Amino acid sequence: MIGSSLLILYGMVSALGAVANLIQGTVKSAVGYIYLFLLCHIVLVVITVYDLCTPLNFIWFIIGFLACLTSRWLNGTFVFGRNNWFHYFIVALLFALAYFLT
């Protein structure tokens, strides 16, 4: 339950950040990557909420993790022009913590 709450919180905060970037309009050239980022994190929230109701296979956890890391990498590379390894470390740590608390 605590792990699921962490994933839902992470997904919602990331989705809200993507929406804020879209509303500000600061990234007009790479809007598609922002939408991909938004979609991946909304799907993560949906998968996590569904997992609370009906236990899912571990492969869904791995798919959500890889989708979030990939969309975060694409977002950093093509939208902001830089990547920070610390972001990936934090995301991996959060998913590991959520896995062990589930």
Buried (B, 14 or more C-beta within 10 A) or exposed (E): EEBBEBBBBBBBEBBEBBEEBBEEEEBEEBEEBBEBBBBBBBBBBEBBEEBEEEEBEEEBBEBBBEBBBEBBEBBBEBBBEEBEEEBBEEBEEBBEBBBEEB
